[in-house]
Amino acid sequence: MDQPNTSSQEKYTTIDVLQGYDRWASRYDTTPNPLIYLEQKTTRKYLREIQGRQVLDIGCGTGRYCAWLAQQGAHVVGIDPSSNMLKEARKKITPECEFEVVQGSAHALKFPDNHFDLIISAFTMGHIEDIEPIFTEASRVLTPGGQMIISDFHPYWVVSGHNYSEFFDESGRQYRIPIVPHLIEEYWRIFKKVNLSLCDLDEPHIGEKVLEKIPFAKHLKAIPMVLVFNLYNR
């Protein structure tokens, strides 16, 4: 979510997910985004005992979680379909921060059964219509008792008119990537079907601390914008 550009606010181009993130990649990490701030703060509180864990980041994008988890001592693989987002992720790899990224689809994970201790996925499901196959694959490659942390755009946020991710290119041109709303009930039914146990659910919203960092989000105060699920594989 970029800061509004009033000169182009009503003139935008809708672009598909892959093209959109390829185009957004070079500016993604420098774009102020209250959604990411809310999501990251909530997700990290569930990330404990990271040292030595085998981690898969589904929809890793520019590798913000890959890099952070690697710095905490995890062995991390990120997967994403966008070549430009992965190009940005690779820039974060150093001798002190080593991780692997691969281009591919979460619908067909090319990893063996019971391979990862932890799976994380941030704001990926909202760009996919049919998410059940992703959870089927994730449950397969996750060890019994393994942890999975999923974040998504809150369905209230999406159906209230924010059914897109928005960004501006270097020229100021506005783009919107469509978002699909996934209700909590849909997630709940999928979790039961693929034997994932829901331990915690958070619906973070903007408060005063967020506004200190991102003051332009004042009009979004108290609106639920993000869903975060903390799950374990049965």
KESEMAR-851914 format. One record per atom (N, C-alpha, C): x, y, z. Coordinates in steps of 0.001 Angstrom, whole numbers, padded with zeros to 6 digits, always signed. Layout:
BEGIN
XYZ...
//
This chain:
BEGIN
+000847-001186+000000+000000+000000+000000+000878+001230+000000+000914+001959-001101+001676+003189-001179+000900+004355-000597+001619+005420-000263+000959+006646+000140+000192+007203-001052-001067+007655-000862-001875+008112-001983-001206+009223-002775-001316+009129-004069-000834+010162-004974-002064+010836-005561-002407+012011-005105-003679+012631-005462-003767+012957-006942-002618+013145-007577-002666+013499-008991-003058+012318-009863-002904+011098-009341-003224+009919-010158-004186+008989-009449-004851+009487-008394-005637+008629-007523-006769+007928-008268-007361+008572-009257-008491+007995-009967-008069+007365-011286-006793+007367-011588-006306+006792-012831-005323+005685-012494-005784+004443-012631-004929+003322-012282-005097+002213-013314-004134+001325-013313-004147+000164-014188-004222-001097-013343-005222-001930-013605-005296-003226-012934-004365-004186-013652-003564-004883-012863-002523-005734-013426-002554-007077-012701-002231-008164-013403-002321-009464-012741-001193-009630-011722-001320-010655-010896-000458-010794-009721+001014-010888-010107+001343-011780-011025+002743-011991-011366+003349-010752-012025+002643-010179-012984+003145-008967-013631+003270-007826-012621+002294-007744-011723+002295-006675-010741+003495-006730-009825+003761-007908-009256+004885-008013-008326+006231-007946-009039+006288-008388-010270+007509-008184-011056+007786-006687-011239+006730-005926-011497+006887-004485-011715+007164-003736-010408+006583-004231-009318+006695-003554-008019+008008-003873-007310+008680-004934-007708+009778-005514-006938+010841-004508-006497+011307-003665-007385+012426-002777-007069+012069-001733-006021+010781-001456-005836+010356-000437-004879+009619-001030-003677+009443-002342-003672+008602-002969-002657+009130-002739-001240+010420-002915-001039+010985-002807+000307+011014-001379+000838+010928-000396-000038+011004+001002+000399+009634+001676+000452+008575+000919+000187+007223+001461+000208+006645+001390+001626+006289+002523+002241+005654+002467+003569+004350+001673+003497+004189+000700+004370+003041-000201+004261+002549-000600+005657+001441-000019+006111+000930-000375+007445+000523-001834+007559+000116-002460+006462-000240-003874+006495+000957-004724+006911+002108-004453+006318+003305-005218+006650+003714-004968+008095+003626-003731+008533+003982-003421+009924+003114-004222+010891+001816-004239+010652+000899-004977+011524+001173-006473+011477+001320-006988+010279+001513-008427+010093+002818-008897+010722+003877-008156+010482+005192-008591+010940+005284-008610+012457+004725-007596+013084+004746-007534+014545+004020-008738+015150+002888-009107+014552+002098-010223+015066+002763-011562+014772+003253-011735+013556+003871-012997+013169+005100-013303+014018+005926-012304+014249+007181-012551+014962+006973-013023+016397+005848-012649+016982+005636-013092+018366+005426-014605+018450+005067-015235+017321+004886-016682+017303+006147-017429+016868+007162-016702+016462+008383-017337+015978+009365-017499+017134+009361-018682+017718+010230-018978+018850+011137-020164+018504+012263-020253+019177+013202-021368+018985+013528-021556+017496+014035-020491+016894+014290-020474+015449+015595-021174+015090+016561-021110+015965+017891-021654+015700+017817-023107+015225+018402-023351+014042+018513-024706+013519+017272-025252+012841+016178-024510+012817+014950-025031+012227+015023-024986+010694+014369-025972+010065+014233-026013+008613+012954-025253+008259+013089-024164+007507+011967-023260+007279+011684-023099+005785+010398-023102+005445+009944-022786+004091+009104-021525+004133+009456-020552+003300+008691-019313+003177+007949-019360+001844+006634-019544+001903+005806-019633+000701+005388-018227+000283+005739-017853-000951+005491-016490-001410+006458-015524-000761+007742-015860-000797+008752-015136-000022+009002-013722-000513+008612-013417-001761+008788-012057-002270+010236-011612-002244+010481-010446-001648+011834-009889-001594+012669-010483-000459+012152-011483+000205+012940-012213+001188+013044-011565+002554+012050-010769+002935+012157-010106+004245+012154-011125+005386+011347-012174+005287+011369-013202+006324+012543-014157+006132+012892-014454+004901+014040-015328+004661+015281-014774+005345+015543-013492+005143+016734-012868+005702+016668-012837+007226+015530-012442+007766+015415-012323+009221+015563-013681+009895+014923-014703+009353+015006-016043+009933+016415-016618+009809+017066-016376+008679+018437-016843+008504+019368-016194+009525+019140-014928+009801+019952-014225+010795+019747-014789+012200+018580-015427+012419+018305-016053+013719+018811-017493+013788+019461-017963+012706+020058-019291+012727+019238-020382+012071+018155-020025+011363+017342-021028+010674+017943-021365+009311+017588-022540+008805+017948-022949+007441+016710-022702+006578+016774-021712+005711+015575-021179+005075+015596-021381+003567+014427-021788+003048+014181-021820+001608+012950-020964+001343+013066-020042+000402+011918-019242-000014+011495-019618-001411+010180-019626-001643+009662-019938-002974+008703-018844-003397+008802-018430-004658+007956-017365-005191+007940-017476-006714+006817-017132-007356+006770-017210-008816+007391-016005-009518+007634-014913-008798+008106-013673-009421+009629-013630-009500+010168-013612-010702+011624-013586-010871+012221-012281-010355+011508-011175-010508+012048-009894-010051+012032-009775-008531+011010-010315-007883+011002-010321-006423+012151-011184-005897+012391-012325-006524+013493-013185-006099+014850-012526-006346+014937-011710-007385+016177-010975-007638+016493-010049-006464+015432-009402-005937+015621-008537-004772+015969-009358-003529+015354-010525-003407+015647-011391-002256+017105-011823-002257+017639-012165-003407+019024-012630-003486+020019-011552-003064+019634-010301-003189+020517-009212-002758+020738-009233-001241+019845-009886-000516+019949-009952+000944+020843-011100+001421+021250-011977+000495+022087-013112+000862+023533-012657+001023+024103-012948+002178+025499-012637+002473+026116-013840+003188+027440-013844+003384+028043-014940+004151+027483-015048+005569+027013-013929+006121+026427-013936+007467+024928-014181+007445+024328-014168+006270+022875-014334+006126+022608-015191+004894+022735-016490+005056+022610-017411+003940+021233-018066+003921+020599-018040+002784+019349-018749+002566+019214-019047+001084+018243-019864+000748+018029-020285-000642+016677-019784-001117+016605-019347-002371+015315-019002-002957+015162-019746-004283+013932-020186-004554+013644-020904-005790+012376-020326-006409+012346-020311-007710+011158-019842-008417+010221-021023-008630+008968-020850-008237+008033-021950-008390+006679-021640-007803+005799-022630-007850+004426-022493-007390+004198-023244-006091+003417-022642-005200+003074-023298-003938+002093-024437-004136+001489-024542-005307+000547-025627-005574+001248-026966-005795+002537-026921-006098+003290-028160-006341+004688-027979-005779+004833-028184-004473+006114-027988-003808+007039-029164-004094+008202-028868-004612+009142-029931-004994+010088-030249-003840+009475-030633-002726+010225-031008-001532+009653-032320-001012+010477-033115-000329+009985-034399+000193+009018-034214+001360+008308-035265+001685+007395-035257+002832+008166-034968+004124+007486-034327+005061+008026-034120+006417+009414-033464+006411+009582-032459+005572+010910-031878+005356+011165-030622+006193+010121-029843+006495+010297-028559+007172+009688-028568+008569+010363-027886+009495+009850-027726+010856+008876-026559+010961+009043-025594+010064+008253-024366+010107+007954-023907+008694+006709-023539+008454+006319-022905+007188+005707-021556+007524+006121-020554+006776+005579-019218+006951+005113-018705+005594+004021-017953+005591+003520-017383+004340+002797-016082+004660+003265-015003+004074+002729-013681+004375+002079-013055+003133+000794-012760+003236+000047-012040+002202+000130-012715+000827+000182-014029+000837+000194-014777-000427-001194-015304-000772-001906-015826+000207-003193-016479-000045-004216-015528-000663-004138-014259-000304-005103-013292-000823-005007-013048-002314-003945-013527-002925-003802-013372-004378-004103-014668-005118-004653-015672-004402-004916-016982-004997-006366-017362-004743-007065-017755-005778-008489-018098-005668-008684-019389-004881-008021-020450-005298-008189-021765-004676-006980-022051-003797-007141-021891-002491-005997-022028-001587-005878-023417-000948-006895-024240-001077-006835-025553-000428-005651-026401-000892-005344-026455-002209-004190-027266-002625-002872-026807-002008-002759-025524-001721-001534-025017-001104-001387-025580+000308-002489-025615+001046-002432-026147+002405-002236-027662+002400-002758-028330+001398-002522-029773+001268-001036-030049+001078-000400-029276+000195+001030-029418-000043+001847-029027+001191+001437-027927+001822+002163-027460+002995+002127-028504+004116+000957-029093+004336+000833-030121+005365+001696-031336+005037+001829-031633+003764+002648-032789+003336+004125-032580+003656+004644-031391+003365+006087-031168+003530+006448-030736+004957+005433-030495+005792+005660-030081+007176+005760-031315+008075+006715-031301+008982+006879-032428+009898+005667-032545+010830+005356-033747+011313+004324-033878+012346+004686-033008+013552+003755-032198+013986+004023-031264+015070+004677-029981+014616+004973-029868+013315+005587-028659+012778+004634-027470+012814+005206-026294+012807+004437-025054+012935+004233-024395+011580+003082-023758+011416+002784-023000+010204+002144-021683+010606+002686-020581+010102+002147-019255+010393+001730-018614+009069+000439-018312+008972-000132-017768+007745-000722-016395+008028-000391-015426+007200-001060-014131+007290-001747-013824+005964-002842-013089+006060-003638-012744+004886-004270-011379+005115-004756-010799+004040-005553-009584+004138-006867-009937+004846-007257-009164+005822-008496-009445+006542-009680-009344+005577-010612-010306+005598-011741-010244+004664-012566-008973+004811-012661-008431+006027-013381-007162+006205-012708-006063+005398-011407-006026+005448-010638-005028+004700-010882-005168+003196-010915-006391+002717-011066-006635+001275-012471-006286+000796-013500-006788+001493-014870-006580+001012-015363-005160+001256-014630-004392+002069-015020-002997+002286-014479-002076+001204-013934-002665+000148-013503-001871-000992-012015-001888-001254-011234-002509-000365-009781-002556-000544-009380-003917-001125-009984-004227-002257-009742-005537-002871-008593-005474-003878-007529-004830-003477-006359-004694-004330-005151-004309-003479-003968-004692-003965-002709-004133-003469-002323-003035-004444-001894-001910-003922-001666-000728-004742-000212-000291-004676+000325+000100-005817+001680+000653-005836+001812+001642-006995+002873+002426-006923+003171+003411-007960+004563+003138-008509+004724+003262-009817+006054+003078-010385+006841+004387-010303+008038+004378-010855+008915+005536-010740+008329+006794-011360+007464+006631-012344+006858+007785-013007+005622+008305-012280+005185+007595-011230+003987+007984-010499+002731+007301-010993+002863+006401-011966+001703+005680-012470+001221+004673-011426-000092+004603-011250-000695+003783-010213-001141+002426-010764-000837+001361-010002-001238+000011-010376-001977-000645-009217-002889-001545-009562-003609-002312-008555-003583-003795-008913-003183-004587-007926-003157-006040-008059-004365-006593-007314-005241-007363-007956-006466-007844-007298-006195-008729-006088-007059-008604-005078-007036-009445-003888-008351-010218-003810-008262-011493-003465-009425-012360-003275-009700-012469-001778-010932-012195-001312-011211-012348+000118-011371-013821+000497-010725-014218+001593-010902-015558+002142-011428-015415+003564-012641-015931+003795-013266-015803+005106-012611-016738+006118-012739-016402+007378-012190-017245+008439-012808-018640+008380-014092-018720+008061-014758-020019+007947-014097-020877+006872-013740-020278+005744-013074-021026+004684-011751-021606+005188-010986-020777+005838-009728-021258+006402-009974-022389+007394-010933-022207+008267-011218-023201+009306-011534-024558+008692-012364-024572+007657-012731-025835+006999-011515-026494+006339-010652-025678+005732-009451-026223+005105-008503-026786+006157-008312-026062+007243-007419-026541+008303-007859-027917+008809-009150-028075+009031-009663-029361+009509-009428-030464+008474-009611-030128+007224-009505-031122+006154-008074-031631+005991-007084-030751+006186-005699-031147+005954-004947-031406+007276-005717-031525+008374-005150-031884+009671-004177-030848+010232-004525-029572+010085-003779-028501+010729-004579-028017+011931-003936-027937+013073-004600-027484+014293-004386-025984+014475-005480-025256+014641-005408-023815+014869-005178-023548+016344-004056-022913+016657-003720-022597+018052-004056-021155+018406-003813-020245+017464-004056-018828+017726-004520-018141+016457-005336-017106+016645-005821-016266+015552-005740-014817+016003-005110-013987+015180-005015-012558+015481-005623-011742+014344-006221-010610+014712-006795-009676+013743-006249-008271+014046-004959-008046+013806-004346-006778+014189-004908-005585+013418-004969-004451+014108-005461-003228+013493-004549-002071+013888-004693-000968+013222-003819+000181+013424-004179+000919+014707-003141+001161+015511-003292+001957+016729-002314+003112+016714-002146+003748+017848-001319+004947+017924+000145+004667+017601+000667+003509+018028+002072+003212+017785+002371+003088+016295+001427+002491+015550+001603+002384+014102+001572+003766+013470+000662+004606+013934+000515+005942+013358+001750+006805+013584+002499+006524+014637+003740+007267+014857+004730+007000+013734+004700+005797+013193+005619+005427+012118+005041+005711+010737+003713+005556+010599+003067+005736+009292+001872+006673+009479+002109+007973+009635+001025+008905+009967-000049+009030+008895+000278+008733+007629-000732+008880+006580-001846+007836+006691-001673+006826+007577-002688+005780+007749-003715+006127+008820-003785+007392+009230-004674+007794+010316-006128+007430+010040-006551+007542+008782-007948+007256+008436-008286+005768+008532-007278+004919+008757-007488+003470+008839-007497+002966+010277-007417+003870+011232-007301+003486+012631-008454+002577+013064-008111+001505+013773-009043+000545+014386-009735-000376+013390-009428-000280+012110-010033-001164+011110-009228-002466+011038-009866-003638+011159-009117-004903+011018-008634-005069+009583-007327-005170+009423-006725-005206+008090-006009-006512+007787-005656-007253+008835-004798-008421+008673-005351-009594+009483-005168-010796+008952-005423-012041+009672-004103-012780+009837-003856-013303+011028-002672-014137+011241-003104-015405+011965-002772-016558+011366-003080-017868+011948-001798-018535+012420-001822-019060+013626-000718-019865+014142-001205-021304+014231-000586-022194+013451-001068-023560+013275+000023-024587+013581-000440-025809+013885+000487-026932+014048-000024-028119+013228+000888-028877+012666+000546-030023+011849+000291-031242+012728-000868-031842+012577-001187-033008+013405-000557-034287+012855
//
